[in-house]
Amino acid sequence: MSLLLRVGGFSFIMFIAYAARPGSSLFSFHPLLMTLSFTGLMTEGLFMFSKSGLAGNQLHSTRVTAHWLILLCVAAAHGFGYAAIYYTKEFNNKPHITSWHDLHNYAGQSAKMLHQY
């Protein structure tokens, strides 16, 4: 099952990377980094505590450290993805928080922050 999730997640990330063409604009980094953070890294962070995780046969303290480091990467990728859309809107003088997508994003960010602390 974990192999299926990893292959599916990796395939989805590669599809988003192909469709978004990172580097074509500042906005193009937004979908890639958000997908990478939530579909790729966060899923792997959850797998750290299962036997099929990358550190599955390591000591519990090692798995906790690996989990912590991966979630730090999740926060960084998510932050850069958010910054890409924020600065794109700023440069184009567009208003912020005007769609359901924006509201969903802020609800998700708030839930993630509350869960971390």
Beta strands, then each sheet from edge to edge (+ up, - down):
end
